[in-house]
Amino acid sequence: MSFLVALLGLLVVTSSSRGEEPFPTASLQPREETGVLRFLEQHPEYDGRGVVVAIFDTGVDPGAPGLQVTTDGKPKIVDVVDGTGSGDVDTMTVVRAESGKITGLTGRALTIDPKWTNSSGEFRIGMKRAYDFFPAELVRRLERERRREFDLAQRRTEARLRRELAEWKAAHPEPDADEKLWQRELEERIEQLLALDTSYEDPGPLFDCVLFHDGEHWRVVVDVDEDGDLAEETVLTNFRVDRQHATFPFGSLLNFAVNVYGDGDRLPIVLDAGDQGTHVAGIVAAHYPDEPE
């Protein structure tokens, strides 16, 4: 489980009206019962501006609606930090590009974006297994979906191999010694394919991580779709610098941010390991400019 600190500009959500609130907004927060509405009538500027709050919980989604800007237009989430180490990536391996490519620790060929500014020409590489730090519910869903895809591919391949064997037998009703060896090869292919079911093991998605220094900041690229084309990925840096985040695929809507420590030796990938932290941050500090209720 990832654990992070999110620093947020505190905001007490105000009502668009004073006094009793209409249904259903009256049920969102007990503002009348706690005296918040009366307090804001007396002090309309007391909306939390200038206050910073730390949320110690399962994590806070940096892309969550309501946690983007304060009432005076400042970024609401100031920083995110993984306090568990579950998202850490070892990036001590250093390589240089050849013909615009490097080889990642996964063994994939990774294409470098020629538009990147790399002050040293060196790249630090690492890899991260999704199942090691994704939320447990997402891991279970991915395991089910990937197994279904595997089974479908198995059935299709088995049907093709059996068809090839049947056609070969029909064309060679009385095979000689050499032909029997080939027939045995076709039969063995089917046996080996079926044996895969008993030894099935899914390592899950495995992401290449690449760091480089542009002369001012460390820049981070995570190959979230595992295709080796780094130019299509979001280039990130420490969240507190530019407050950018990226999103993992698989229909997960799982946002993540990064930090770089130890002069590039360690890359924590910071994500929301559960909805509790974002829920708490929303109660404490959510602000919806277009939906004040």
VMD Tcl script that draws the C-alpha trace (Angstrom):
set ca {
  {0.00 0.00 0.00}
  {1.41 3.34 -0.97}
  {1.35 6.05 1.67}
  {1.88 9.68 0.83}
  {1.69 13.15 2.22}
  {-0.35 15.69 0.30}
  {0.00 19.32 1.26}
  {-3.10 21.26 0.40}
  {-4.33 24.82 0.69}
  {-7.18 24.44 3.14}
  {-10.62 25.50 2.06}
  {-13.91 25.23 3.90}
  {-16.44 24.76 1.12}
  {-18.94 27.58 1.22}
  {-22.58 27.55 0.31}
  {-23.99 29.49 -2.59}
  {-26.68 30.68 -0.19}
  {-26.92 31.57 3.48}
  {-29.07 29.98 6.13}
  {-30.64 26.60 5.47}
  {-29.39 24.79 2.41}
  {-31.66 23.03 -0.09}
  {-31.64 19.30 -0.77}
  {-29.35 17.57 -1.72}
  {-26.47 19.92 -0.88}
  {-27.57 20.04 2.73}
  {-26.47 16.43 3.10}
  {-22.99 16.78 1.63}
  {-21.51 18.35 4.77}
  {-23.18 19.17 8.14}
  {-22.35 22.85 7.76}
  {-25.47 24.20 9.38}
  {-25.22 21.87 12.38}
  {-21.54 22.74 12.95}
  {-22.10 26.48 12.64}
  {-20.04 26.86 9.48}
  {-22.72 28.81 7.63}
  {-23.18 31.29 10.45}
  {-19.40 31.66 10.76}
  {-19.02 32.40 7.04}
  {-21.77 34.98 7.20}
  {-19.69 36.85 9.77}
  {-16.33 36.18 8.08}
  {-16.86 35.63 4.32}
  {-13.11 35.78 3.59}
  {-12.28 32.97 6.00}
  {-12.15 30.28 3.34}
  {-8.84 28.71 4.36}
  {-6.52 30.76 2.16}
  {-2.95 30.82 3.42}
  {-3.39 27.63 5.44}
  {-1.47 24.44 4.58}
  {-2.68 21.00 5.66}
  {-0.86 17.63 5.52}
  {-2.95 14.54 4.76}
  {-1.28 11.35 6.05}
  {-3.30 8.54 4.49}
  {-3.47 6.05 1.61}
  {-2.59 8.81 -0.84}
  {-4.24 11.70 -2.61}
  {-5.07 11.59 -6.31}
  {-3.29 14.59 -7.91}
  {-5.89 14.67 -10.67}
  {-8.96 14.57 -8.46}
  {-11.65 17.18 -9.24}
  {-11.99 19.66 -6.42}
  {-8.33 19.38 -5.50}
  {-6.90 21.44 -8.34}
  {-7.11 25.15 -7.42}
  {-7.83 27.28 -4.36}
  {-10.37 30.10 -4.23}
  {-7.64 32.55 -5.23}
  {-6.46 30.43 -8.18}
  {-3.35 28.84 -6.65}
  {-2.50 25.14 -7.05}
  {-4.19 23.29 -4.24}
  {-1.89 20.25 -3.92}
  {1.56 21.54 -3.04}
  {3.48 18.25 -2.90}
  {3.04 14.46 -2.77}
  {5.46 12.11 -1.04}
  {5.52 8.31 -0.85}
  {6.37 7.40 2.73}
  {6.44 3.60 2.30}
  {8.97 2.92 -0.42}
  {6.52 0.68 -2.27}
  {6.78 2.85 -5.38}
  {10.57 3.19 -5.30}
  {12.54 2.39 -8.45}
  {16.30 1.77 -8.42}
  {17.71 4.03 -11.16}
  {21.43 3.65 -10.50}
  {22.11 2.05 -13.91}
  {23.52 4.62 -16.37}
  {23.50 4.22 -20.17}
  {23.97 6.32 -23.28}
  {21.83 6.34 -26.39}
  {22.98 4.84 -29.68}
  {21.16 5.89 -32.83}
  {18.42 7.44 -30.70}
  {17.75 4.29 -28.68}
  {18.63 2.76 -25.35}
  {17.94 -0.70 -23.96}
  {15.79 -0.69 -20.84}
  {16.20 -3.07 -17.92}
  {13.19 -4.99 -19.23}
  {15.19 -5.73 -22.38}
  {12.97 -3.54 -24.55}
  {14.46 -1.13 -27.08}
  {13.42 2.36 -25.96}
  {13.21 5.21 -28.47}
  {14.40 8.57 -27.15}
  {12.55 11.75 -28.07}
  {15.06 13.94 -30.00}
  {13.34 17.03 -28.57}
  {14.52 16.24 -25.06}
  {17.33 18.35 -23.57}
  {19.86 16.06 -21.90}
  {22.75 18.06 -20.46}
  {25.06 15.06 -19.93}
  {23.93 12.63 -22.61}
  {23.45 10.00 -19.90}
  {20.22 8.22 -19.04}
  {19.42 6.45 -15.80}
  {17.19 3.42 -16.23}
  {15.06 1.29 -13.96}
  {11.94 -0.86 -14.10}
  {8.85 -1.31 -11.96}
  {6.37 -4.18 -11.75}
  {2.78 -2.91 -11.60}
  {1.62 -5.63 -9.23}
  {4.17 -4.50 -6.63}
  {2.53 -1.13 -5.99}
  {-0.83 -0.89 -7.75}
  {-3.94 -0.83 -5.51}
  {-5.01 -4.37 -4.62}
  {-8.42 -4.12 -6.32}
  {-6.79 -2.97 -9.57}
  {-4.26 -5.82 -9.40}
  {-7.05 -8.38 -9.01}
  {-8.95 -6.92 -11.97}
  {-5.85 -6.90 -14.18}
  {-5.08 -10.49 -13.23}
  {-8.58 -11.57 -14.25}
  {-8.53 -9.63 -17.52}
  {-5.05 -10.79 -18.50}
  {-5.95 -14.41 -17.75}
  {-9.02 -14.13 -19.97}
  {-6.84 -12.76 -22.78}
  {-4.35 -15.57 -22.27}
  {-7.07 -18.23 -22.35}
  {-8.56 -16.76 -25.51}
  {-5.17 -16.74 -27.23}
  {-4.60 -20.33 -26.06}
  {-7.90 -21.54 -27.52}
  {-7.29 -19.82 -30.81}
  {-3.77 -21.23 -31.09}
  {-4.91 -24.72 -30.09}
  {-7.66 -24.64 -32.73}
  {-5.15 -23.57 -35.39}
  {-2.61 -26.27 -34.43}
  {-5.24 -29.02 -34.38}
  {-6.49 -27.89 -37.79}
  {-2.94 -27.98 -39.18}
  {-2.41 -31.47 -37.74}
  {-5.71 -32.76 -39.17}
  {-4.94 -31.32 -42.60}
  {-1.45 -32.80 -42.53}
  {-2.77 -36.26 -41.61}
  {-5.36 -36.07 -44.37}
  {-2.60 -35.25 -46.88}
  {-0.29 -38.05 -45.56}
  {-2.43 -41.13 -44.85}
  {0.64 -43.41 -44.89}
  {3.58 -41.32 -43.67}
  {7.14 -42.60 -44.03}
  {9.72 -42.37 -41.24}
  {10.65 -38.73 -41.91}
  {7.02 -37.72 -42.24}
  {6.21 -39.43 -38.93}
  {8.85 -37.27 -37.27}
  {7.11 -34.14 -38.59}
  {3.74 -35.48 -37.48}
  {5.19 -35.98 -34.02}
  {6.45 -32.37 -34.12}
  {2.93 -31.09 -34.84}
  {1.51 -33.22 -32.01}
  {4.21 -32.02 -29.61}
  {3.32 -28.40 -30.32}
  {-0.21 -29.04 -29.09}
  {1.03 -30.86 -25.99}
  {3.40 -28.05 -25.10}
  {0.67 -25.47 -25.59}
  {-1.68 -27.35 -23.24}
  {1.13 -27.66 -20.68}
  {1.26 -23.87 -20.46}
  {-2.10 -23.89 -18.66}
  {-0.63 -25.82 -15.75}
  {2.43 -23.57 -15.48}
  {0.68 -20.25 -16.10}
  {2.20 -17.33 -14.22}
  {1.49 -13.67 -14.91}
  {4.17 -11.19 -13.86}
  {1.84 -8.33 -14.76}
  {2.75 -5.13 -16.57}
  {6.43 -4.21 -16.31}
  {7.29 -0.57 -16.89}
  {10.60 0.86 -18.07}
  {11.59 4.04 -16.20}
  {14.05 6.54 -17.67}
  {15.66 9.58 -16.02}
  {17.73 12.35 -17.56}
  {18.88 15.79 -16.42}
  {18.05 18.83 -18.52}
  {20.58 21.06 -16.75}
  {18.03 22.30 -14.24}
  {15.86 19.39 -13.12}
  {15.72 15.62 -13.33}
  {13.15 14.54 -15.88}
  {11.28 11.25 -15.64}
  {9.56 9.13 -18.28}
  {7.61 5.96 -17.46}
  {6.71 3.76 -20.44}
  {3.18 3.09 -19.19}
  {1.99 1.32 -22.35}
  {5.14 -0.87 -22.59}
  {5.70 -0.18 -26.29}
  {9.15 1.43 -26.08}
  {8.10 4.73 -27.65}
  {9.08 7.24 -24.97}
  {8.23 10.28 -27.08}
  {4.51 9.66 -26.53}
  {4.81 9.54 -22.73}
  {4.40 12.45 -20.30}
  {7.73 13.91 -19.14}
  {7.58 14.55 -15.40}
  {9.79 15.98 -12.69}
  {9.45 16.32 -8.91}
  {5.78 17.10 -8.34}
  {6.48 20.17 -6.23}
  {8.34 21.76 -9.20}
  {5.64 21.78 -11.88}
  {2.76 19.81 -10.25}
  {2.30 17.52 -13.23}
  {1.02 13.97 -13.14}
  {0.48 11.16 -15.64}
  {-2.01 8.29 -15.84}
  {-1.58 4.54 -16.10}
  {-3.65 2.78 -18.81}
  {-5.80 -0.39 -18.55}
  {-8.89 1.76 -18.01}
  {-7.57 2.31 -14.49}
  {-7.74 6.14 -14.34}
  {-4.83 5.69 -11.90}
  {-2.90 8.95 -11.73}
  {0.68 9.12 -10.52}
  {3.39 11.67 -9.79}
  {7.13 11.29 -9.24}
  {10.03 12.49 -7.13}
  {13.76 11.95 -7.67}
  {16.19 11.43 -4.78}
  {19.88 10.66 -4.28}
  {21.14 12.55 -7.33}
  {19.02 10.36 -9.58}
  {19.67 7.04 -7.81}
  {16.10 6.57 -6.60}
  {12.78 7.30 -8.27}
  {9.62 7.06 -6.13}
  {6.46 6.69 -8.23}
  {3.70 8.16 -6.05}
  {0.09 7.07 -6.49}
  {-3.14 6.75 -4.56}
  {-3.22 3.22 -3.09}
  {-6.84 3.62 -1.98}
  {-9.70 6.11 -2.03}
  {-9.53 6.99 1.67}
  {-6.82 9.65 1.37}
  {-8.50 11.46 -1.51}
  {-11.83 11.25 0.34}
  {-10.31 12.86 3.43}
  {-8.56 15.56 1.40}
  {-11.86 16.33 -0.30}
  {-13.65 16.73 3.02}
  {-10.89 18.95 4.35}
  {-10.16 21.12 1.35}
  {-12.19 20.51 -1.79}
  {-13.03 23.51 -3.96}
  {-15.15 23.28 -7.10}
  {-15.04 26.70 -8.83}
  {-17.88 25.79 -11.19}
  {-19.97 23.98 -8.55}
  {-19.74 25.92 -5.27}
  {-22.48 23.81 -3.70}
}
mol new
graphics top color blue
foreach p $ca { graphics top sphere $p radius 0.5 }
foreach p [lrange $ca 0 end-1] q [lrange $ca 1 end] { graphics top cylinder $p $q radius 0.2 }
display resetview
